[in-house]
């Protein structure tokens, strides 16, 4: 079964074979994404926001929401005191939904894993929820996020445990002085209402 046992839209995106297919599937899912993820009890945004509040001063700017999707994190960033947010996502449809929420200073249609069009050290923080997961982006997406985060800034991200154990943790270690791990949650299920969900963990890196 596609998506490691998941059905519907989630199973389809987890089973996608290319970045182009992922983008097309998210385009079709965009209008119902928020409702479906709420029904699944989606935890990643709340956990990442709690970690951000622990490690980043209120009002630090700008913040990059990498893999912004429909803007779930962007909405809450403004409420919690970080109103200067830019978002990027691979899906035009998801970005269209995010734009309607009017919480982003700018939105960019970009894929992680390649060069990003931002200056080195431009962002005070990077938040990346639900991106380092099955069928999406691997450790190759991390280096550019580290580059665009300013020295002393933080990167808060979720990582599927299978990916963490399959090379992601080792890739963080290989960064050396560029970024170091400063916080990490225990493994948790990101969608309690979705049977078959593989646990994830959330981590915080401090840019050197």
Buried (B, 14 or more C-beta within 10 A) or exposed (E): EBBBEBEEBBBBBBBBEEBEBBBBBBBBBBEBBBEBBEEBEBBBBEBBBEBBBEBBEEEBEBBBBBBBBBBBBBBBBBEEEBBBBBBBBBBBBBBBBBBEBEBBEEBBEBBBBEEBEBEEBBBBBBBBBBBBBBBBBBBEBBBBBBBBBBEEBBBBBBBBBBBBEEEBBEBBEEBEEBBBEBBBBEBBEBBEEBEBBBEBBBBBBBBE
